[in-house]
Amino acid sequence: MSIFLNLCGLLVSVNGLPDETLKTFYADYYHCRVIAEQAPAKGIIPQLTPTHKIAMYFPSEKVWWPVFTLDQVGSNSFNRFIQHGIKPGILLPDENFDWIQYKNAKVAVAQGAIPIIEYHPEQQNYFSAKAVLSTAFGLRPLAAFVPTGWDPSLLAQPKGSYIVQQSDPNQIPLPAREIIYKQHYFYNAVQNSAQDAGNQVLINPPEDIPLENIEYPKFGISWNFHGVDYTSTETHIETNIIGYFFIFTSFLIIPLDLLLNSQYPGILTTVGSSVSWVSLIIGIALLSLLIISILRKVRAHDPD
């Protein structure tokens, strides 16, 4: 059943009432109360505003930042930003991560692109595992991308920047502003080429878009992996000795994962406990000693 909302005179139809935090964001950044309206009388067709056009009715200085999916790395649009000294974001794969994708991502980062990984509220451990492995890959993330739309549970996540894309046209999006809530930064993301108003992130912008009013978001993201805190900043990763140990030993997992072509954080999550990590290292060390011993014996029996 549809619910009608009045946003400073705009009438929109949604599937459910927004949470109190999202209402507060509209009040703080659009100076607009979100009011539930009664359904129009039978036979009356209301004039509705599509939810993805809400931003254009609350004009502000237009600033934006480009983000590309990994398959667009090397495209004319991507290269155009790089050639003009603009550092776009790149979305790392959410599942499989083969050698070609890794190479493309490394090339993009070497050119100045900013790594971003997907975050799904129902898969927090998966996100943490991806962040550790991405760091081990040399693709340390500086923001999280939320493709499923606004979720109030994001407020309970570690500090950092979250780029939130509206996934359901029957829900109101985040205001097109840089939203600051305690130590969190939230940005509205859109996939169309029209930058309506305010502060937005454009996914895969077209080649002919004017390179004007580009503004970088606040970079940085934190996560917790098996009780260890990580904070990725523009210059370095902050963690403790156990955190660095997890990153270092991830190099043992990466070749196996790429060979199996599985979901790359899956193996890391499976062997995530301290006991599993220690067992893995001991096992690989013993295997290496066995191989070295066999090679020495073979060489010893070779005729000169």
Secondary structure, 3 states (H helix, E strand, C coil): CCEEEEECCEEEEECCCCCHHHHHHHHHHCCCCEEEECCCCCCCCCCCCCHHHHHHHCCCCCEEEEEEEHHHCCCHHHHHHHHCCCCCEEECCCCCCCHHHHHHHHHHHHCCCEEEEECCCCCHHHHHHHHHHHHHHCCCCCCEEECCCCCHHHHHCCCEEEEEECCCCCCCCCCCCCEEECCEEEEEEECCCCCCCCEEEEECCCCCCCCCCECCCCCCEEEEECCEEEEECCCCEECCHHHHHHHHHHHHHHHHHHHHCCCHHHHHHHCCCHHHHHHHHHHHHHHHHHHHHHHHHHHHHCCC
